[in-house]
C-alpha cells in the first residue's frame, strides 16, 4: 500500500504547458492537446523544480514508478491506481559478448510490468489522473499492449474502458481486453483508422480519449523509465539509449525526465544519444530524420510482427525528431525477418523472450556497433518494451 510516509509530501504539479507555443493550461481540469491557434502539440506537465529536493527521499520507498511522487501529476494519494508498475530491472548482456566487446550493453526490461509491457506505466498514470478528474469512460486506439493495460487499470479504477484495435492484432491482446471487461471494437485497418473511430465515438458519447500524446499524462508515466535509468546508473547516465519508436511517448518521456532531474540538480548536463528504431513497415521517423525534415510523412507498409511499431504517423513526430537531433542521436528501421531472428537469438542465448519491438533494438545496436557509430567504452541501454509471450502468434520458431 502506498502511504504518505512511503511517497513523500505529494506532487509538485503546477500546470500544463505547450512545448511548441508556450501556452499554459489548468491541470485541475481535463485537457487533451494544445488548441491555441491550431497548434495541436502535445502538452507537458510542469512541476515546481526550484524548491530543494534531496535524492535521500527515495530511500526505503517502494520499488515502483510511484517512488518519484513529487514529479508525477496525481495530487491525491487516494486516486493512485497501481499494481506495482515500474522499477524494472537493468540486465547486462551475458552470453552474446562477441557483439558487445568494448561496450557495456544492458537491457531495461519492461516485460515484468502488469499486463506484460511498458504500457502499464503510461496507462496507469493516465487512469489515475482520470480518476482524480472524475472521468467515467476512457477510450483509446491501440496496436495491442495499450488496450490490455487500459482494460486492466480501468477495471481496477472502476472506470469504463473502450478499446479500438486492428483486426490483425494477435488474438491474445483481444482476449486480454475482453477478460478485463473492456468494450473491444476490432477495426479492419491500422491504428490511425482506430484513432479516427475513437475520435468520432468520443464526440458522440463523451468519452475521454487517451490516444498516444493527445493527452498529457501517459507521457508522465513513461518518463519514469528515465528516472529509473538515472537512479539505476547511480545518477551517471549511459552514453546511448535505444528505444522502439511507434508513437514515441517513451522516448520523449525519458528525455523529459532527464531534463527535470537536471533542474533538480540530481544529474549533470550530460545526455545519452537517443536512437529511435522503427519497423521497415512504418519508418516515417527514420525517413524524416535522414532527410533533415522537421516532421514525418504518413507511412504504412502493412503488417509487421512488431505490432506496436505499426504507427503510420506519430502525433508528436516533431518532438521525436527534435529529441533525436538535440541528443545527437539517430534513427533506423529493421525488417520483420531481422526482428524474428533477434527474438530467437536473445531467447536462446540470454534466456529472455522479448517482444519483437525490443528485438529490433538488438539488430539496430549491432548495425551501429559495426559501423563505428557506437564507440569503444560507451555504455548502452536497450529498452525492451514488452514480453514476447504475447507475440507467439507472430513469431516464426
C-alpha positions in Angstrom: 0.0 0.0 0.0 1.2 3.5 -0.9 1.2 5.8 2.1 2.3 9.4 2.7 5.3 8.0 4.5 6.3 6.0 1.5 5.7 8.5 -1.2 6.6 11.8 0.5 4.7 15.1 0.6 3.0 14.8 -2.8 3.0 16.1 -6.3 4.7 19.4 -7.3 2.5 19.7 -10.4 1.9 23.4 -11.3 0.2 23.3 -14.7 0.4 22.1 -18.3 2.4 23.8 -20.9 2.7 23.5 -24.7 6.4 23.0 -25.6 5.7 24.4 -29.1 3.9 27.7 -28.5 4.3 28.2 -24.7 0.6 28.3 -23.9 -0.3 27.2 -20.4 -3.3 25.2 -19.3 -5.0 24.5 -15.9 -4.1 21.0 -14.8 -7.1 20.8 -12.4 -9.5 20.1 -15.3 -9.3 17.5 -18.2 -7.1 18.5 -21.1 -6.1 16.9 -24.4 -3.6 18.7 -26.5 -2.8 22.4 -27.3 -5.7 24.1 -29.0 -4.1 27.6 -29.2 -4.3 28.8 -32.8 -4.4 25.3 -34.2 -1.0 24.5 -32.5 -2.1 20.8 -31.9 1.1 20.0 -29.9 1.1 17.5 -27.0 1.1 19.2 -23.6 3.8 18.7 -21.0 3.1 18.6 -17.2 5.1 21.3 -15.4 6.4 20.9 -11.8 7.9 23.2 -9.2 11.6 22.2 -9.6 13.0 25.3 -7.9 12.4 24.0 -4.3 15.2 21.8 -3.0 14.5 18.0 -3.1 17.1 15.5 -2.0 17.8 12.1 -3.5 17.6 10.7 0.0 13.8 10.9 -0.2 14.0 7.7 -2.3 15.5 5.6 0.5 13.1 2.9 1.6 10.4 3.9 -0.9 8.5 1.2 -2.8 10.2 -0.2 -5.9 7.6 1.2 -8.3 7.2 4.2 -10.5 5.4 6.0 -7.7 8.7 6.4 -5.8 9.1 9.6 -7.8 5.8 11.0 -6.4 6.8 14.7 -6.3 7.5 14.7 -10.1 4.2 12.9 -11.0 0.9 14.6 -11.7 -1.6 12.8 -9.4 -2.3 15.1 -6.4 -4.5 12.9 -4.2 -2.9 9.7 -2.9 -6.4 8.1 -2.9 -6.5 8.4 -6.7 -3.4 6.4 -7.4 -4.3 3.2 -9.3 -1.4 0.9 -9.0 -0.4 -2.7 -9.4 3.3 -2.3 -8.8 4.3 -1.0 -12.2 7.8 0.3 -12.8 11.3 -0.1 -11.4 12.0 -2.8 -13.9 15.5 -4.4 -13.9 18.6 -3.4 -15.8 20.0 -6.7 -17.2 23.5 -6.9 -18.7 24.2 -8.9 -21.9 25.9 -12.1 -20.7 26.3 -14.7 -23.5 26.4 -12.6 -26.7 29.5 -10.7 -25.7 31.1 -11.2 -29.1 28.8 -8.4 -30.2 29.5 -6.1 -27.2 33.3 -6.2 -27.0 34.4 -2.8 -25.7 31.0 -1.7 -24.5 28.7 -2.3 -21.6 25.3 -3.2 -23.0 22.2 -3.6 -20.9 18.5 -4.3 -21.3 16.0 -2.2 -19.5 13.4 -5.0 -19.4 9.8 -3.8 -19.2 8.3 -7.2 -19.7 7.7 -7.7 -16.0 5.2 -4.8 -15.7 1.5 -5.6 -15.1 -0.1 -6.8 -18.3 3.4 -7.5 -19.6 4.6 -4.2 -21.1 5.7 -0.6 -20.5 2.2 0.5 -21.3 1.3 -0.2 -17.7 3.3 2.9 -16.8 1.6 5.4 -19.1 -1.9 3.9 -18.8 -1.6 3.5 -15.1 -0.7 7.2 -14.8 -3.4 8.3 -17.2 -6.1 6.3 -15.5 -5.1 7.6 -12.1 -5.3 11.1 -13.3 -8.6 10.4 -15.0 -10.0 9.1 -11.7 -8.8 12.3 -10.0 -10.5 14.4 -12.6 -13.8 12.5 -12.3 -13.7 10.9 -15.8 -16.1 8.0 -16.2 -15.3 6.5 -19.6 -11.9 6.3 -21.3 -11.3 5.3 -24.9 -8.2 4.6 -26.8 -6.9 3.2 -30.2 -4.2 0.5 -29.7 -1.9 -1.8 -31.5 -2.2 -4.2 -28.7 -0.5 -3.7 -25.3 -2.0 -0.3 -24.5 -5.5 -1.8 -24.9 -4.8 -4.6 -22.4 -3.3 -2.1 -20.0 -6.2 0.3 -20.2 -8.7 -2.6 -19.7 -6.9 -3.7 -16.6 -6.3 -0.4 -15.0 -9.8 0.9 -15.8 -11.2 -2.3 -14.2 -9.2 -1.6 -11.0 -10.2 2.1 -11.0 -13.9 1.4 -11.6 -13.9 3.3 -14.9 -15.4 2.1 -18.2 -12.9 1.3 -21.0 -13.5 1.4 -24.8 -10.7 -0.1 -26.9 -10.4 0.1 -30.7 -7.9 -2.4 -32.1 -6.8 -3.6 -35.6 -8.2 -7.0 -36.6 -4.7 -8.2 -37.5 -3.6 -7.8 -33.8 -2.7 -11.2 -32.2 -5.7 -12.8 -30.5 -4.1 -12.7 -27.1 -4.4 -8.9 -27.0 -8.1 -9.1 -27.9 -8.8 -11.8 -25.3 -7.0 -9.8 -22.6 -9.2 -6.7 -23.2 -12.4 -8.7 -23.1 -11.3 -10.6 -19.9 -10.7 -7.3 -18.1 -14.2 -6.2 -19.2 -13.4 -3.5 -21.7 -15.6 -2.9 -24.7 -13.4 -4.0 -27.7 -14.0 -2.9 -31.2 -12.0 -4.7 -33.9 -11.2 -2.5 -36.9 -10.2 -3.5 -40.5 -7.3 -1.1 -40.7 -4.3 0.3 -38.8 -4.0 2.2 -35.5 -4.6 5.5 -37.4 -8.0 4.2 -38.6 -8.8 3.2 -35.0 -7.9 6.7 -33.8 -10.4 8.3 -36.2 -13.1 6.0 -34.9 -12.2 6.7 -31.3 -12.4 10.5 -32.0 -15.8 10.0 -33.6 -17.1 7.9 -30.7 -15.7 10.4 -28.1 -17.5 13.3 -29.9 -20.8 11.3 -29.9 -20.6 9.7 -26.5 -18.5 12.0 -24.4 -15.7 9.5 -23.8 -12.3 10.9 -22.8 -9.6 9.9 -25.3 -6.2 8.8 -24.1 -4.7 8.4 -27.6 -0.9 8.5 -27.6 0.3 12.0 -26.8 -3.1 13.5 -27.4 -3.5 13.8 -23.6 -0.6 14.8 -21.2 -0.4 12.0 -18.6 0.6 8.8 -20.4 3.8 10.7 -21.1 4.3 11.3 -17.3 4.1 7.5 -16.6 6.5 6.7 -19.4 9.0 9.3 -18.3 9.6 7.2 -15.1 11.8 5.0 -17.2 14.2 7.9 -17.5 14.1 8.4 -13.7 14.9 4.8 -13.2 17.7 4.6 -15.7 19.3 7.6 -13.9 18.9 6.1 -10.5 20.0 2.6 -11.6 23.1 4.0 -13.1 23.9 5.9 -9.9 22.9 9.2 -11.5 25.5 8.9 -14.3 23.5 8.4 -17.5 24.5 5.9 -20.1 26.0 7.1 -23.4 23.4 5.7 -25.7 19.7 4.7 -25.2 17.9 2.7 -27.9 14.1 3.0 -28.0 11.5 1.2 -30.2 9.5 4.1 -31.7 5.9 3.9 -32.8 4.1 6.7 -31.1 7.3 7.8 -29.4 5.9 8.5 -25.9 8.6 6.7 -24.1 11.4 8.3 -26.0 10.0 11.8 -25.4 9.2 10.9 -21.7 12.7 9.6 -21.0 14.2 12.9 -22.4 11.8 15.0 -20.3 12.8 13.0 -17.2 16.4 13.8 -17.7 15.7 17.5 -18.1 13.7 17.5 -14.8 16.4 15.7 -13.0 19.0 18.2 -14.1 16.8 21.1 -12.9 16.7 19.4 -9.5 20.4 19.0 -9.5 20.3 15.2 -9.4 22.2 14.8 -12.6 24.5 16.9 -14.7 24.1 18.2 -18.2 25.4 15.0 -19.9 22.8 13.3 -22.1 22.7 10.0 -23.9 22.4 9.9 -27.6 18.9 8.7 -28.3 18.2 6.1 -31.0 14.8 5.6 -32.5 14.2 2.2 -34.0 11.2 1.5 -36.3 9.9 -1.2 -38.4 10.6 -1.0 -42.2 6.8 -1.2 -42.5 6.3 2.2 -40.7 9.5 4.2 -40.9 8.4 7.7 -41.3 10.6 9.0 -38.4 13.6 7.3 -40.0 12.9 8.9 -43.4 12.3 12.3 -41.9 15.4 12.2 -39.7 17.7 11.1 -42.6 16.1 13.8 -44.8 16.5 16.6 -42.3 12.8 17.1 -42.3 11.0 18.7 -39.3 8.0 16.4 -39.5 7.3 12.9 -40.7 5.1 11.7 -43.5 2.3 9.1 -43.1 3.8 5.7 -43.9 2.0 2.4 -43.6 3.5 -0.6 -45.4 1.1 -3.0 -43.7 1.5 -5.8 -41.1 4.7 -6.1 -39.0 5.4 -8.7 -36.3 6.1 -5.7 -34.0 2.5 -4.6 -33.7 3.5 -1.7 -31.5 5.6 -0.2 -34.3 2.8 -0.1 -36.8 2.1 3.6 -36.2 2.0 5.3 -39.6 2.5 8.8 -38.2 3.2 9.8 -34.6 1.1 12.7 -33.3 4.4 14.0 -31.8 6.7 13.4 -34.7 8.2 16.9 -34.5 9.1 16.4 -30.8 10.6 13.0 -31.5 12.8 14.4 -34.3 13.9 17.3 -32.1 14.9 14.9 -29.3 16.9 12.8 -31.8 18.7 15.9 -33.1 19.2 17.6 -29.8 20.8 14.4 -28.4 23.0 13.9 -31.5 21.2 10.6 -31.9 20.0 8.7 -34.9 17.1 6.6 -36.3 17.0 3.4 -38.3 14.5 0.7 -39.3 14.6 -3.1 -39.1 12.9 -5.7 -41.2 10.5 -8.3 -39.7 12.9 -11.1 -40.7 15.7 -9.5 -38.7 13.4 -8.9 -35.7 12.3 -12.5 -35.8 16.0 -13.6 -35.9 16.8 -11.4 -33.0 13.9 -12.7 -30.9 15.3 -16.2 -31.2 19.0 -15.1 -30.7 18.2 -13.4 -27.5 15.9 -16.2 -26.2 18.4 -18.9 -26.9 21.5 -17.1 -25.6 20.2 -14.8 -22.9 17.1 -16.6 -21.7 14.8 -13.7 -22.4 11.8 -13.9 -24.6 11.5 -10.3 -25.6 8.9 -8.5 -27.8 9.8 -8.0 -31.5 9.9 -4.3 -30.8 12.8 -5.0 -28.3 14.4 -7.4 -30.7 14.6 -4.6 -33.3 16.8 -2.7 -30.9 19.3 -5.6 -30.8 19.6 -5.6 -34.6 19.9 -1.8 -34.6 22.6 -1.9 -31.9 24.7 -4.5 -33.9 24.4 -2.3 -37.0 25.6 0.8 -35.2 28.3 -1.0 -33.4 29.6 -2.4 -36.7 29.6 1.0 -38.4 31.5 2.6 -35.5 28.7 4.9 -34.6 28.8 3.3 -31.1 32.3 4.0 -29.9 34.6 1.9 -27.7 34.0 2.4 -24.0 30.4 3.6 -24.3 27.6 2.2 -22.2 24.4 1.3 -24.0 20.8 0.7 -22.8 18.2 -1.1 -24.9 14.7 -0.7 -23.7 12.7 -3.8 -24.3 9.1 -2.6 -24.1 7.3 -5.9 -23.6 7.0 -9.6 -23.2 7.5 -11.8 -26.3 4.9 -14.3 -24.9 2.1 -12.1 -26.3 3.6 -12.3 -29.8 3.9 -16.0 -30.2 1.3 -15.8 -33.0 3.6 -13.5 -34.9 7.0 -15.2 -34.3 8.4 -17.9 -36.6 10.1 -20.5 -34.4 
